[in-house]
Structures are given as C-alpha cells and as structure tokens.
Amino acid sequence: MLLIPTVTPIPLVTDANGVVRISKTRITLDTVVTAFLEGATAEEIREQYPSLHLWDIYLVIGYYLQHQGEVDTYLLERQRLATEIQQEAEKRFNPIGVRDRLLARRNPQG
C-alpha cells in the first residue's frame, strides 16, 4: 500500500462575531488552547468536550504551536473584550446586593 501525503485543513472557522470556533461545533479556539495551556492532553480535552473529534483537537493544538504569537494576540484581545463587557454589565446591573434583592422579591413581607 502506497501512502500518499495529503493536506488536512485546520478545523477552524470564524463566526459572524469574529469568534474562532472549531468547525461544526460551538466550542471556541479559546477553550481548546486554554485547556492545553493548563496542561490538559488532547484526550482530556476530548473527554471534556465530546462534540470534538480527537484529530481536530490535535490539529488545533498544532495550529496554535505553529502560530502562537498570532493566537496569543487573538486570545488577549478576546480577554480584553470580555473584561470590557463584564465591566459594562456591572455598571448597568450592580452585582452588590443582588442576593438580598432577589430574596426580597421572594418574600415581600420580609
């Protein structure tokens, strides 16, 4: 049997919001790379996210290792945006006293 080398595409797609996801899943590049950087193996990532194929996880990790600077820049920007959104939400909906307000709604006499 003769093995013929083929090129396998990296299973990453960018959605309408600019979020990079693993093809045909809702799982983000952030999720896989963060798990990898925290020491998870591809097999452990597969256990946590059964909708991913093991070969896709290896391809994504390989892509990260080949394009680490670009991916790290993307991840930092995503973190910055997440922090900005969280701060905006906390301004609009002050989290201090949420528990007390919810309990007060539950027991109007109290």
Backbone hydrogen bonds, N-H to C=O, Kabsch-Sander energy under -0.5 kcal/mol:
donor,donor_aa,acceptor,acceptor_aa,energy
3,L,1,M,-0.6
4,I,2,L,-0.5
8,T,6,T,-0.6
12,L,10,I,-2.2
13,V,21,R,-2.6
15,D,13,V,-0.5
15,D,19,V,-2.7
18,G,15,D,-2.1
21,R,13,V,-3.3
21,R,19,V,-0.5
22,I,27,I,-3.1
23,S,11,P,-2.4
25,T,22,I,-1.7
29,L,20,V,-2.8
32,V,28,T,-1.5
33,V,29,L,-2.7
34,T,30,D,-2.8
35,A,31,T,-2.1
36,F,32,V,-2.3
37,L,33,V,-2.9
38,E,34,T,-1.7
39,G,36,F,-1.7
40,A,35,A,-2.5
45,I,41,T,-2.4
46,R,42,A,-2.2
47,E,43,E,-1.8
48,Q,44,E,-1.9
49,Y,45,I,-2.1
52,L,49,Y,-2.3
57,I,53,H,-1.9
58,Y,54,L,-2.2
59,L,55,W,-2.1
60,V,56,D,-2.6
61,I,57,I,-2.6
62,G,58,Y,-2.5
63,Y,59,L,-2.4
64,Y,60,V,-2.7
65,L,61,I,-2.6
66,Q,62,G,-1.9
67,H,63,Y,-2.0
71,V,67,H,-2.7
72,D,68,Q,-2.9
73,T,69,G,-2.1
74,Y,70,E,-2.2
75,L,71,V,-3.0
76,L,72,D,-2.4
77,E,73,T,-2.1
78,R,74,Y,-2.4
79,Q,75,L,-2.3
80,R,76,L,-2.4
81,L,77,E,-2.5
82,A,78,R,-2.3
83,T,79,Q,-2.4
84,E,80,R,-2.3
85,I,81,L,-2.6
86,Q,82,A,-2.4
87,Q,83,T,-2.5
88,E,84,E,-2.2
89,A,85,I,-2.5
90,E,86,Q,-2.5
91,K,87,Q,-1.8
92,R,88,E,-2.0
93,F,89,A,-3.0
98,V,95,P,-1.7
101,R,97,G,-2.5
102,L,98,V,-2.7
103,L,99,R,-2.6
104,A,100,D,-2.2
105,R,101,R,-1.7
106,R,102,L,-1.6
107,N,103,L,-1.8
110,G,107,N,-1.5
